[in-house]
Each structure stands twice: as structure tokens, then as C-alpha cells.
Amino acid sequence: MNLSFLKPLRIVVSLLFFLAVGILFIDIKELLSERVIDSVTFLQFIPSVLHFIGAGVLISFGWLLILIITVLFGRIYCSSVCPLGTLQDITIYIKRIFIPRRKQKKIFRFTKPHNFWRYGILLVTVFALLIGSTYFLLLLDPYSNFGRLATNFVRPVIIAVNNGISVLGEKTRTFSVYPFEARDIPIHSIIWPVLLLAVVFWLSAKYGRLYCNTICPVGTLLGVVSRLSLFKISIDPSLCNNCKKCSYHCKAGCIDYKNQYVDFDRCISCFDCFSVCDKNAFHFTNRWSVTKNTSSQPRQQDANVHERREFFFGLISLFLVTTGFQLKAKKDSVLSVQKSASSHPTKIREDKNHPVFPPGAQTVGHFNDYCTACSLCVSACPNHVLQPTLLQYGLVGFMQPHMDYSSGYCNYECKICSEVCPTGAILSIESLDKKKTIQLGKAKFIRENCVVYTDNTDCGACSEHCPTKAVNMVPYEDTGLFIPEIDEEICVGCGACEYPCPTRPYKAIFVDGHPEHLTAMPPKVEDLEIKKPVEDFPF
């Protein structure tokens, strides 16, 4: 049976998923609704698993659907759903275009699996989960890596191009394209995606899907699952003429033409072999009904089936259980060193004991346990207050987002981050009224840093921007000036006071985060007495 149609079908499906996930992170016009975002991230394996465990909702069973598909047909996820996998395929396609025609037929060849590295990385990742760390998962999850790449590298380029076109449009009196505010991007959040991009491009151009079969823990895990697949790709010895085409085109390096054998746990189900085989020697075989004598796979691959299944189910159980462990937050702080707006540069450093994490995350342990640093919330945040961390959460929280009040502040009327998070690290908030009472931290005032104290001049920027009026201006000695005073009970820690504070290098007012979000008292609303005029309005 000619199954060559499977390759173009796979290409269409993979491009659809690639574009859908890509648009999530580069949607500068914020056109996508929460329902659309959830449907796109539904089948992303690691976010789906973490969301299911953290929230315990049946709607997050995309990971289970992926496992079922893998048990039936193999690693369809790696070939068609994973955006980083499709990015590697695009790199390989570009390579085919630019290499000489005489070399295009011999790009890849069969290689032995690097089992030491494959299972070593997987076991280290699982062990890290056992002790309560998602660090290796954060670094190696393909969806999250693609998200960081799109958010911190591709999205700024698109905004820059858009703003350039808008400038040209203004000169020609064309206003169909309007500019967008470009956020300040921390240098470390750019370096990591660029390094990753370089590594992925180099590995895929030179070795095909080596990243998926050696480094990626999701690929290795699904490879273990694919050993149990009902339908596996096999070679019919009676039709194969050892032309080597399949081996030269196999980007996973898993086709041994000499032994007419497909190493199916490394096969990513790209179906390239079906399209290049002139003899139609490739076909799907029902491996559950085939005996050892009729199988084209070496005998050692068919042995110990019971042990494989025990290993697989044990590994999945271990994976699900260990993600429940929580981490302890580590202290650190980050300074914004800018030109001082005061004539007296401030000298007292802000004493921040905890980083501020997004509303809906509840506790820093929960947030660190379930966040894979995919940067979808960073991309969606309209005020750009969410920024990737360096060491604010410690080494285990590298690149996870925090509230950076030097870049923006948390909008009092916004809860977008809780609506787009695919892993459940930021849990959905019921309503805006609920969000308005979540206390992320408390504002702290350093009088010796305030321009009212240092320059004897008016300011009040913090009070003007505070949405709950937790920051009030009170008389300052006998100078006729006013200085901030904080009501910590109604402060929600949104950073609207810290962001506009003009003092440098250290702020006069800052937010110290809570390790666990609290509930603030509602803002005080003063009743205004309406007095009747003495006489009727003359008009």
C-alpha cells in the first residue's frame, strides 16, 4: 500500500501547530482570546501534565491524549505538535536548499543511539523532580524553550519592524499600521534563547533530530512509550532492494538499511521514508499481534516486553508523583541602575526579602514547582511588568517570570497572566474583584531616599499612581511640603508606586514580596456629603 501521502499530511499539521503556537507569543495586537489560547496549548505535553497535576481538572488531559496517540502510532507529538521539532525540520529543509544537488541524497545516515545521554538526562530530570526541582525540566522542555525564543527574540524584532513601518506610514499619511511600545528586555533573557537557537540550528543542520533523541526529556520519554506502540513502521524484506534512500533521508538516523530495521523508539514519525521509497517497502505493522519469528526487528528488541512495560508505567508514575514537591524560595534582589532624577543620588538600598510573583500563583513554592518559564505570560502582559528572572528565585527558578517594577506595574484592572498560563503555575482568578484584593507584597518607604527629604521639593508620584490610595501624602514637618505615608493593610503590592518613583539608583518606595499571597483590606471609600446650594442655580 502506498502511504506516501502521510508526509504532506504531516507537514500541513505540523505547520498549523507551529503557526498557532508562534502566534500566541508574537500576538502584539492581543487578538487571541483565552479560549483560543487554551485550545492551542492543550496538546503541549509538559504544560498539560503540570496543569493537570496542579489544578486537578479534567480539561487538562492533553498529555493523556498524547500518550494514547503514542501508544497507537508512535511519536506523532515530536513530528507534528512540538513547535521546536518543526523549527528543526524547517532548518533541515533550508539546509537541503543550499547544499549542492549531488550531496542532497546523502544528508543523514543510520547512527547508534546515545543511550547513556538519553536516559541519563531523563533520569537526572526525574531525580531533580524527586527532590522538588523543575530546573532541568525548565531548561529542556521544548515548548518552553520555543516560547522563550519567540517572546524574547522574535517578538521584539516584529515590534521593531512594525514601528519602523508605522514611522514610514506617518510620513506618507498612512495610518493603517500603528506603533507598539517596546519593553526593556533583560540581557540574560536574550542570551539564553539566542544560544539555544544556535545550538538547535547547528544540531538539526548537521545531525537532524539529535536534540529530540538525545537531549530532550520529552522525546526520550515518548520514545520509551513508543516501544509499546500498536502500529510500528517496518520494512518488508521482500520489497526492499537496499537502495539506502530511506537511511539517507531519515532525520532521526533510525533506519538501518543493512538489517532492514527501524529503531522505532527513536523514530519521530515524520514519514519521510514512505515518500522516498520507490518500492513501497515501508508499511505499518500491528506489533501486538506479530510473533518474534515474523518480526523484522532484531530479537533483542522484542525481548523483555514485560520489563519494558513495568519501566514505562513506573517512570510515568514517578513523573506524576514527583511534580507535587514544592520548592523553597531563595532571597535575592535586582537593582535598576539608571541616571538619577534627583540631584542627590540615593544611598540606602531597598531591602527586598522576597521577589514578587504573579497574582494567582498563591505561593512561591507552587509557582516554582509548576512554572516552566515558557514566557507566555511575559508576552501577554500589557504593562510589561512580568520579566524573566536571573537569580531572584535562586538557580532553580532561572528564567521564571517575576514582577519587575522597574519595567512596569501590575494593572489593577488586569488578570491576563492567570488566563493564559498553560501549566497552572498561575491559577485562574475568579473575577477582577478577587484579583483586586490579592496582596502580592507590601510597599515600604525609605524617607532618606525621597526627593522631598533630599531635595526639599514636591513629588507625590507614588500617591498619584496608587490605585487603592494605600500611599497618602501627609504634611512634612513645617516645610509646607507633603511626604508619603503607607497604609499596609490596603496595599496590594502592585508596584504602581515603585515604578514612577524618580529616585536613582535606589528607590524611595518599593514593594517587598510575600512568599505566600495574602488578602488585603478593601480600599477606604469616603462618603461625600452633597450640600444643597443656598440659592437656585442662576441659569
C-alpha positions in Angstrom: 0.0 0.0 0.0 1.3 3.4 -1.0 1.4 5.6 2.1 3.5 8.5 0.6 0.5 10.9 1.3 1.4 10.7 5.0 4.4 13.1 4.7 2.5 16.0 3.1 -0.3 15.5 5.7 2.2 15.6 8.5 3.8 18.8 7.1 0.4 20.5 7.0 -0.5 19.5 10.5 3.0 20.5 11.9 2.9 23.9 10.2 -0.6 24.6 11.6 0.6 23.8 15.2 3.8 25.7 14.6 2.0 28.9 13.4 -0.7 28.6 16.1 1.8 28.3 19.0 4.0 31.0 17.4 1.1 33.5 17.2 0.5 33.0 20.9 3.9 34.6 21.7 4.1 37.2 19.0 0.5 38.4 19.1 1.4 42.0 19.6 -2.2 43.2 19.0 -3.6 40.8 21.6 -6.2 39.4 19.3 -6.4 35.9 20.8 -9.0 35.1 23.4 -8.4 32.9 26.5 -10.4 30.0 24.9 -8.2 30.1 21.8 -5.0 30.1 23.9 -6.2 27.1 25.9 -7.1 25.1 22.8 -3.6 25.7 21.3 -1.7 24.8 24.5 -3.9 21.9 25.2 -1.7 19.3 23.5 1.7 20.7 24.7 2.9 17.8 26.8 4.8 19.2 29.8 2.4 22.2 30.3 -0.6 19.9 30.1 0.9 17.4 32.7 1.8 20.2 35.2 -1.6 21.9 34.7 -3.4 18.6 35.3 -1.4 17.8 38.5 -1.6 21.3 39.9 -5.2 22.2 39.1 -6.6 18.7 39.0 -9.1 19.5 36.3 -10.2 17.1 33.6 -9.9 19.7 30.9 -6.1 19.5 31.2 -5.8 15.9 29.9 -4.0 16.7 26.7 -0.9 14.8 27.9 -3.0 11.7 28.3 -4.3 12.1 24.7 -0.6 12.4 23.5 0.3 9.2 25.4 -2.6 7.3 23.8 -1.6 8.5 20.3 2.0 7.5 21.1 0.9 4.0 22.2 -1.1 3.7 19.0 1.2 5.2 16.3 4.5 6.4 17.9 5.9 9.8 18.4 3.4 11.9 16.4 3.8 14.6 19.0 7.5 15.1 18.1 6.9 15.3 14.4 3.6 17.3 14.3 2.7 19.0 17.5 6.0 20.1 19.1 6.9 23.6 17.8 10.7 23.2 18.5 10.6 20.0 16.4 9.0 21.8 13.5 11.6 24.5 13.8 14.3 21.9 13.4 12.5 20.5 10.3 12.5 24.0 8.8 16.2 24.2 9.4 16.8 20.9 7.7 14.7 21.9 4.8 16.7 25.2 4.4 19.9 23.1 4.5 18.6 20.9 1.7 18.0 24.0 -0.5 21.5 25.4 -0.1 23.7 22.3 -0.3 24.9 21.1 -3.7 22.5 18.8 -5.5 25.0 15.9 -5.6 25.0 15.9 -1.8 21.3 16.2 -1.2 20.7 12.5 -1.4 23.2 11.7 1.4 22.4 14.1 4.2 21.8 11.6 7.0 22.6 8.0 7.8 21.9 5.4 10.5 23.6 6.1 13.8 23.6 4.2 17.1 21.5 5.6 19.9 23.3 7.7 22.5 21.5 5.8 25.3 23.9 7.0 28.0 23.0 10.6 27.4 19.3 9.9 26.5 18.4 8.1 29.7 21.0 9.9 31.8 19.3 13.3 31.1 15.9 11.8 31.6 16.8 10.2 34.9 18.6 13.4 36.1 15.4 15.3 35.3 13.2 12.8 37.2 15.7 12.8 40.1 15.5 16.6 40.2 11.7 16.4 40.4 12.1 13.9 43.3 13.9 16.5 45.3 11.5 19.2 44.4 13.2 21.0 41.5 11.9 21.6 38.0 15.2 23.1 37.0 16.1 20.6 34.2 12.6 20.5 33.0 12.6 24.3 32.8 15.8 24.3 30.7 14.9 21.4 28.4 11.2 21.4 27.8 10.8 22.0 24.0 7.6 24.1 24.3 9.0 26.4 26.9 12.3 26.9 25.0 10.3 27.7 21.9 8.2 30.2 23.9 11.3 32.0 25.3 12.7 32.2 21.8 9.6 33.7 20.4 8.9 36.1 23.2 12.4 37.4 23.9 13.9 37.3 20.4 11.3 37.1 17.6 8.6 39.3 19.2 11.0 42.3 19.7 12.1 42.0 16.1 8.5 42.1 14.9 7.7 45.1 17.1 10.7 46.9 15.7 9.7 46.2 12.1 6.1 47.2 12.9 7.2 50.5 14.5 9.5 51.2 11.5 6.6 50.7 9.1 4.4 53.0 11.2 7.1 55.8 11.0 7.1 55.5 7.3 3.3 55.4 7.3 3.2 58.7 9.2 5.4 60.4 6.6 3.1 59.2 3.8 -0.1 60.0 5.8 -0.9 56.3 6.0 -2.1 55.1 9.4 -3.1 51.5 8.9 -0.1 50.4 11.0 0.3 51.9 14.4 3.3 51.7 16.8 3.6 49.5 19.8 5.6 50.2 23.0 8.8 48.2 23.1 9.6 46.9 26.5 13.1 46.8 28.1 14.4 43.3 27.7 16.9 42.0 30.3 20.1 40.9 28.6 20.0 37.4 30.1 16.6 36.8 28.7 18.0 37.4 25.2 21.3 35.5 25.6 19.7 32.2 26.5 17.2 32.0 23.6 19.9 33.1 21.1 22.3 30.4 22.4 19.5 27.8 22.2 18.7 28.9 18.7 22.3 28.5 17.7 22.6 25.0 19.2 19.3 23.8 17.7 20.2 25.1 14.3 23.6 23.6 14.4 22.4 20.2 15.7 19.5 20.0 13.3 21.5 21.1 10.2 24.3 18.6 11.0 22.7 15.7 12.8 19.0 16.0 12.1 16.7 15.4 15.2 19.6 14.6 17.5 18.3 17.1 20.0 14.9 15.3 20.2 16.5 11.9 20.6 19.4 12.7 22.9 18.8 15.9 24.9 15.0 16.4 25.1 13.5 14.5 28.1 10.0 14.6 26.4 11.4 12.9 23.3 13.1 10.2 25.4 10.1 9.6 27.5 7.8 9.3 24.4 10.4 7.0 22.9 10.1 4.7 25.8 6.3 4.8 25.4 6.6 4.1 21.6 8.1 0.7 22.4 4.6 -0.3 23.3 3.0 1.1 20.1 0.3 -0.9 18.4 1.3 0.2 14.9 5.0 0.5 14.1 6.9 1.4 10.9 8.6 -1.7 9.5 10.4 -2.7 6.3 9.2 -5.5 4.1 12.4 -7.5 3.2 10.7 -8.9 0.1 10.3 -5.4 -1.4 13.5 -3.7 -0.1 16.4 -3.5 -2.6 18.8 -1.8 -0.2 18.9 1.4 -2.2 19.8 3.4 1.0 17.4 6.3 0.2 15.4 5.8 3.4 18.5 5.9 5.5 19.9 9.0 3.8 16.6 10.9 4.3 15.9 9.7 7.9 16.4 12.8 10.0 16.3 10.7 13.2 19.0 8.4 12.0 17.0 5.4 13.0 16.8 3.3 9.8 19.4 0.6 9.4 19.0 -0.5 5.8 21.6 -3.2 6.1 19.5 -5.1 8.6 16.2 -3.7 7.3 15.3 -2.5 10.7 13.7 0.7 12.1 14.7 1.8 15.6 11.1 2.8 16.4 11.7 4.4 19.8 13.9 7.0 18.0 11.6 7.3 15.1 9.7 10.6 15.2 7.0 9.5 12.7 7.9 12.1 10.0 7.0 9.6 7.3 9.9 10.8 5.0 10.7 7.1 4.4 7.3 6.5 2.9 7.8 9.2 0.3 11.3 8.3 -0.8 10.9 4.6 -1.0 10.3 3.6 -4.7 9.4 0.0 -3.8 6.8 0.9 -1.1 8.7 -1.4 1.3 7.7 0.7 4.3 4.4 -0.2 6.0 2.7 -0.2 9.4 2.7 -3.5 11.3 0.5 -4.5 14.1 3.2 -5.3 16.6 0.9 -6.6 19.3 -0.2 -9.5 17.1 3.2 -10.3 15.5 5.3 -13.0 16.9 9.1 -12.9 17.3 9.6 -15.2 14.2 7.7 -12.8 11.8 9.0 -9.5 13.1 11.7 -7.6 11.1 13.1 -6.1 14.3 16.1 -7.8 15.9 15.2 -10.3 18.6 16.8 -8.4 21.3 14.4 -5.6 20.7 11.4 -7.9 21.2 12.7 -9.4 24.5 11.6 -8.4 27.9 8.4 -6.8 26.9 7.0 -7.2 30.4 10.1 -5.4 31.8 9.7 -2.5 29.3 6.0 -2.0 30.4 6.9 -2.0 34.0 9.7 0.5 33.4 7.3 2.7 31.4 4.5 2.7 33.9 6.9 3.1 36.8 8.5 6.1 35.0 5.2 7.8 34.3 4.0 7.2 37.9 7.3 8.7 39.2 6.9 11.7 36.9 3.4 12.4 38.1 4.1 12.0 41.8 7.3 13.9 42.0 5.8 17.1 40.4 3.9 17.6 43.6 7.0 18.5 45.6 7.4 22.2 46.4 10.5 24.4 46.4 11.7 26.9 48.9 12.3 30.4 47.5 15.7 31.9 47.8 16.4 35.5 48.5 17.9 37.9 46.0 17.2 41.3 44.6 17.8 43.2 41.4 18.7 46.8 41.1 17.8 49.3 38.4 20.8 51.4 37.9 19.8 54.5 35.9 20.6 58.1 35.8 19.4 59.8 39.0 16.3 62.1 38.7 17.4 63.6 42.0 20.3 66.0 42.5 21.3 63.7 45.4 21.8 60.1 44.3 20.2 57.8 46.8 22.5 55.6 49.1 20.1 53.3 51.0 19.5 50.1 49.2 16.0 48.6 49.1 15.7 45.7 51.5 13.7 43.2 49.4 13.4 39.9 51.2 11.3 38.1 48.5 10.7 38.5 44.8 7.1 39.4 43.8 5.5 36.7 41.7 2.3 37.0 39.6 -1.2 37.2 41.1 -2.9 33.8 41.1 0.3 31.9 41.8 -0.6 31.8 45.5 2.8 30.6 46.9 6.3 30.9 45.6 6.7 27.1 46.1 3.7 26.4 43.9 4.8 28.8 41.3 8.4 27.5 41.1 7.1 23.9 41.0 4.8 24.3 38.0 6.3 27.2 36.0 8.4 26.0 33.0 9.4 29.6 32.1 7.6 29.4 28.7 7.2 33.2 28.8 3.6 33.2 27.6 2.6 35.4 30.5 5.5 37.7 29.8 4.4 38.1 26.2 0.7 38.7 27.2 1.4 41.2 30.0 0.1 44.6 28.7 2.2 46.6 31.2 5.4 44.6 30.6 5.8 44.2 34.4 6.4 40.4 34.1 10.1 39.8 33.2 12.3 36.7 33.2 14.4 36.4 36.3 18.1 35.8 36.6 18.6 34.5 40.2 15.7 36.2 42.0 14.2 32.8 42.8 17.6 31.1 43.1 19.2 28.9 40.5 16.2 26.6 40.3 13.9 29.5 39.1 16.2 30.7 36.3 14.1 32.5 33.6 10.8 32.2 35.5 8.9 35.5 35.4 8.7 37.9 38.3 7.1 41.3 38.8 9.8 43.8 37.7 8.6 47.1 38.9 11.5 48.9 37.2 9.8 47.9 33.9 6.2 48.5 34.7 3.5 47.8 37.3 0.6 45.4 37.7 -2.5 46.9 36.2 -5.3 47.0 38.9 -7.9 46.0 36.3 -5.9 43.2 34.7 -5.6 39.4 35.3 -4.4 38.3 31.8 -1.5 36.3 33.2 -3.8 34.0 35.1 -5.9 33.4 32.0 -3.1 32.4 29.6 -0.8 30.2 31.9 -0.8 26.7 30.4 0.8 24.8 33.3 -1.3 26.0 36.2 1.6 27.8 37.8 -0.6 30.9 37.8 -4.1 29.7 38.7 -7.1 31.3 37.2 -8.6 34.1 39.2 -12.4 34.1 39.6 -13.0 37.8 39.0 -11.4 41.2 38.9 -12.9 41.9 42.3 -11.0 38.9 43.7 -7.8 39.9 42.0 -8.0 43.4 43.5 -7.7 42.0 47.0 -4.7 39.8 46.4 -1.8 41.2 48.3 1.4 40.4 46.3 3.6 42.2 48.8 3.7 45.4 50.8 5.1 48.8 49.9 8.0 50.1 52.0 9.1 53.7 52.3 12.7 54.9 52.7 12.4 58.5 53.7 16.1 59.2 53.3 15.8 58.3 49.6 12.8 60.5 48.9 13.3 63.7 46.9 11.1 65.5 49.5 13.7 64.7 52.1 16.9 65.0 49.9 16.0 68.0 47.7 13.3 69.7 49.7 10.9 69.6 46.8 7.4 68.3 45.9 6.8 64.9 44.3 3.9 62.7 45.1 4.2 60.4 42.0 3.7 57.3 44.2 0.5 58.6 45.7 -0.9 59.7 42.4 -0.5 56.3 40.8 -1.6 54.1 43.7 -5.0 52.5 42.8 -6.1 51.8 46.4 -4.7 55.0 47.9 -2.6 53.0 50.2 0.0 55.7 49.7 -1.1 59.1 51.1 0.7 62.4 51.2 0.9 63.8 54.7 2.5 67.2 55.9 6.2 67.0 56.1 7.4 68.9 59.2 6.9 72.7 58.8 8.1 73.0 55.3 4.7 73.2 53.6 5.6 70.0 51.7 4.0 66.6 51.8 5.7 63.2 52.1 4.3 59.6 51.5 2.7 57.6 54.3 1.7 53.9 53.6 -1.3 52.1 54.8 -0.1 48.5 54.5 -3.5 46.9 55.2 -5.0 48.1 51.9 -1.7 47.9 49.8 -1.9 45.1 47.2 1.8 45.3 46.2 1.0 46.2 42.5 4.1 48.4 42.2 2.3 51.4 40.9 4.1 53.4 43.5 7.6 52.0 42.9 7.5 52.2 39.1 7.2 56.1 38.8 9.4 56.8 41.7 12.1 59.1 40.3 15.0 58.4 42.7 18.1 56.6 41.5 19.9 54.3 41.8 17.7 53.2 44.8 14.0 53.8 45.0 12.4 55.7 47.9 9.4 53.4 47.8 9.5 49.7 46.8 7.4 46.5 47.1 8.7 43.7 49.2 7.0 40.4 48.1 5.3 37.8 50.2 6.3 34.2 50.0 2.6 33.5 50.1 0.0 35.9 48.7 -2.3 37.4 51.4 -5.7 39.2 51.2 -5.7 43.0 51.5 -8.4 45.0 53.1 -10.7 46.8 50.7 -9.8 50.4 49.9 -11.4 53.0 52.1 -14.1 55.0 50.4 -15.0 58.2 52.0 -18.7 59.3 51.8 -19.0 62.7 50.2 -21.7 64.9 51.6 -23.7 66.6 49.0 -24.7 70.1 50.2 -27.7 71.9 48.7 -26.8 75.3 47.2 -28.0 78.3 49.2 -30.0 79.6 46.1 -31.1 78.0 42.9 -28.6 77.8 40.1 -29.0 81.1 38.2 -29.3 79.5 34.8 
